[in-house]
C-alpha cells in the first residue's frame, strides 16, 4: 500500500536528481519546516527537506561543538559528504539554534548557488508577527525572483498555495482514519508517507496519497490493533524505531513532530494578500517549542491530539541536547499524566539502541495493559 | 623569578564597582519596603522600558545572578540538583538552572528567601530566553505577569524598517502591558533618560575596552568581569554610566602611565564565551607565563556597543547625544533603543558564526594578540553557537588556538587539572615558559 512512498523515502536523492533532469528546475534544500514552500512551488523550485542518515559519521566534530543535537550534526554530515550535491540552493527559516549551525556551516563549506536565512519570528503569539513575517516573505520572494530571473505573479503564489494546501489537506484526511479503532495504516507506514511528502514534488505525491486514502476508505489494509500510542517531541524520522515499537504490540496513531502533524496540521486560508495569508499559516501552525511562549499553546494541542486519537500512552522522544524540547518536556509529561495518559521518555541520538529501547517499550506497554485489566 | 617589566597598581574604582553590584541586589530585595516594584529578566532585556514606570522599579537579571551562584560552589550544586529533581535536563543553560534552583529552594544567594518579582520582562534571541521566564513563572506557582520581546530579526548588517518595526511594535505593546499590570502611568521622560544612559554606558564600556589595545594591557580579563557585569545588571542606569565614565578616566591614566594589569606581560591572549565562574584562577595561572587575556568578544561586546571608526579601527559607537540627537518622543526612544541593541556585537553570531569570526580576527589584529583560548562552554548554547567554526576561521587567519571544555555555571563539567595541563601545552607552543 505504501510501496511508492517507501521507495521515495529510501531513494530520496535518486528521486531529486531525476526530478531535476526531467524538469530542468532548481532544487532547494531546507532545514526547517517553517520554510514557506508555497513560494518555492510558485517558482517551480523543488523543496527538499535535509534530514540525517541515521548512520555514524566523523565529519562534523570540527564544525559543530558536541553539545549540540545529533540531528543538526547528522544533517550537516550529509552535506559535507556530498549526499546532497544536486542542490541548487539551501535555506533555513529561523527556529532553534541547533539546526541553524548545520545551515551556517553548510553555506561556508559546501559550494552552493543560492542560500537564504529567513528570520521567521519567534514571538508568534504577538499580534505583530504576521505582518512582520509577511514583510520578510516579500523580501524572500524578491530574492527568489532574482535567482530564477522571473517575477512571481499573484497567480504563481496562489498556485503554490493550492499545491501545498491540497497535500496538507490529504494528510489531515489520512490521519483522520487513524482515529478509527484498529486503523488500517500503521505508524511506520504513516511515517513513510509523511517523510516522503517533505522531499517529493507534491504534484506527484498528492495523487498517490489520494489513491492510498481511497484504499483505506474502501477498507483495504490490515488492521493495526496494538496499544494506541502517540509519539511526540524533537525531530523524529527514525522509521526503524517506530517499526520496533509497533513490533512489540503498539500502534502509533498520532504524533506531534515536525516530520508529522506539525508539518501539515493547518492550511493557508483564503486571503487576497497571499503573502500575509502564508505568514498567518506559519505563525498559527502547531508551534515548535522554540516559539511556544509566553503561553504554552503546545500543551492544549497535544492533549487534544491524545483525546481525539484515543491514545493510551505517549512516547516522548528528545534528540540529545535539544534545548527547546527539554524546556517543554517536564510540563508536557505533567499535563499528559494529569489526563491519565502515561508517558515513556527516550533520548535519541543519530543511532538509537533499539535493543535497550525495545525492553523499555515492552515494559511500558505491559504497564499500560495492566491498566486495562484493572 | 623574572624582573618586573611594567609597574602595576590596583584599580582605584574597584571597591566602588563591588558596592554598586551589591547595592543592585539590595535595592531589588528592598523594593517593596518603599512601595517600589521588582522585575526579573535577562541581562539583555530592554531595562530602559520598565524604567519609565518610575524611579522605584528595580530589576534582577538572571545571567549575572546565575554567575554569582556558580561562584558559590556549595549553593550552586544544591540549585542545580533541585532543578534536576524537577525533571529539567542537565545540559540546559546553567545560569537558568541555577536561577530556577534558587526559586525551587526558595533561597536567595545573598540571604533570605528568594525575592519574588512583581513581573517578568525578557527579550528573546536564544532558544532559552523567553522559555526561562515561562518556566520560572511556573516554578513560582504561576500568576506572575510575563512579557518577552522577540529580537531575533537577523544580523545588523541586514536590518530593515520591517525588522525595526516588529521590535518597536512589541515594545509599544509592552508599555501598554506594563501600565495595565502595574496600574501605573507611564512616564516617557524617564524612558528617554534611561535610553540615553544606556547608550552612554554601553558606548563608554566599548571605549574602555578599546584602550586595552595598548601594550601593556591596562586591564586583564579577570578584572574586566567584575566591571562589565554592571552593564549586565542595569545598563540603562545613570549610576552605571557614571561609573564607566570614572573608569574610563582611570583607564586613560593607566595607559598614559604604562600601568599594566600583568607586570610581566609578554604574551597577549583573548578568550571566548563566559568563563567557568568557579575557576577564575585559570586567568591567574596564565600570569605565571607572563600571559594576559586582554578581553574577548564576550567581555567587549556582550554589553559594549561598537562601530567602525573613520580610521578603520573598531571603537565605541557614537551615542545619539554625541551626535546631537535629542530624543523627544516615546517612539523615537524605542527606535533608537532597538537600533542600538541590534548592533551589539554579541547578537550577530546568532545568525552567522562567520560574522563573529570576522570580529574575532579583527580583535586579534587590533589588540595585538598572540593566541586565543576558546572556552567550549557547555553551559551556554547561545554563546557557544558556532564556536567550532570560529576556531577554524581563527586558525586559518594564522592564530594559535587552544580550546578547553567546561561550563560557566556547573562545576561538574569542568576539569580544572586537565585545563591547566592544556594551558601548559599551549604556552609551550607559544614559546612561553613559567617565569614565576
Boltz contact constraints between the chains, C-beta under 6 A:
constraints:
  - contact:
      token1: [A, 63]
      token2: [B, 388]
      max_distance: 6.0
  - contact:
      token1: [A, 64]
      token2: [B, 388]
      max_distance: 6.0
  - contact:
      token1: [A, 65]
      token2: [B, 376]
      max_distance: 6.0
  - contact:
      token1: [A, 65]
      token2: [B, 384]
      max_distance: 6.0
  - contact:
      token1: [A, 65]
      token2: [B, 387]
      max_distance: 6.0
  - contact:
      token1: [A, 65]
      token2: [B, 388]
      max_distance: 6.0
  - contact:
      token1: [A, 67]
      token2: [B, 378]
      max_distance: 6.0
  - contact:
      token1: [A, 96]
      token2: [B, 127]
      max_distance: 6.0
  - contact:
      token1: [A, 97]
      token2: [B, 127]
      max_distance: 6.0
  - contact:
      token1: [A, 97]
      token2: [B, 381]
      max_distance: 6.0
  - contact:
      token1: [A, 97]
      token2: [B, 385]
      max_distance: 6.0
  - contact:
      token1: [A, 104]
      token2: [B, 352]
      max_distance: 6.0
  - contact:
      token1: [A, 104]
      token2: [B, 353]
      max_distance: 6.0
  - contact:
      token1: [A, 105]
      token2: [B, 389]
      max_distance: 6.0
  - contact:
      token1: [A, 119]
      token2: [B, 153]
      max_distance: 6.0
  - contact:
      token1: [A, 119]
      token2: [B, 154]
      max_distance: 6.0
  - contact:
      token1: [A, 121]
      token2: [B, 150]
      max_distance: 6.0
  - contact:
      token1: [A, 122]
      token2: [B, 124]
      max_distance: 6.0
  - contact:
      token1: [A, 122]
      token2: [B, 150]
      max_distance: 6.0
  - contact:
      token1: [A, 122]
      token2: [B, 152]
      max_distance: 6.0
  - contact:
      token1: [A, 123]
      token2: [B, 150]
      max_distance: 6.0
  - contact:
      token1: [A, 126]
      token2: [B, 170]
      max_distance: 6.0
  - contact:
      token1: [A, 128]
      token2: [B, 166]
      max_distance: 6.0
  - contact:
      token1: [A, 128]
      token2: [B, 169]
      max_distance: 6.0
  - contact:
      token1: [A, 132]
      token2: [B, 166]
      max_distance: 6.0
  - contact:
      token1: [A, 135]
      token2: [B, 162]
      max_distance: 6.0
  - contact:
      token1: [A, 290]
      token2: [B, 127]
      max_distance: 6.0
  - contact:
      token1: [A, 293]
      token2: [B, 130]
      max_distance: 6.0
  - contact:
      token1: [A, 293]
      token2: [B, 131]
      max_distance: 6.0
  - contact:
      token1: [A, 293]
      token2: [B, 134]
      max_distance: 6.0
  - contact:
      token1: [A, 294]
      token2: [B, 134]
      max_distance: 6.0
  - contact:
      token1: [A, 294]
      token2: [B, 146]
      max_distance: 6.0
  - contact:
      token1: [A, 294]
      token2: [B, 148]
      max_distance: 6.0
  - contact:
      token1: [A, 321]
      token2: [B, 91]
      max_distance: 6.0
  - contact:
      token1: [A, 323]
      token2: [B, 92]
      max_distance: 6.0
  - contact:
      token1: [A, 323]
      token2: [B, 127]
      max_distance: 6.0
  - contact:
      token1: [A, 323]
      token2: [B, 128]
      max_distance: 6.0
  - contact:
      token1: [A, 323]
      token2: [B, 381]
      max_distance: 6.0
  - contact:
      token1: [A, 324]
      token2: [B, 127]
      max_distance: 6.0
  - contact:
      token1: [A, 326]
      token2: [B, 89]
      max_distance: 6.0
  - contact:
      token1: [A, 326]
      token2: [B, 92]
      max_distance: 6.0
  - contact:
      token1: [A, 327]
      token2: [B, 131]
      max_distance: 6.0
  - contact:
      token1: [A, 330]
      token2: [B, 87]
      max_distance: 6.0
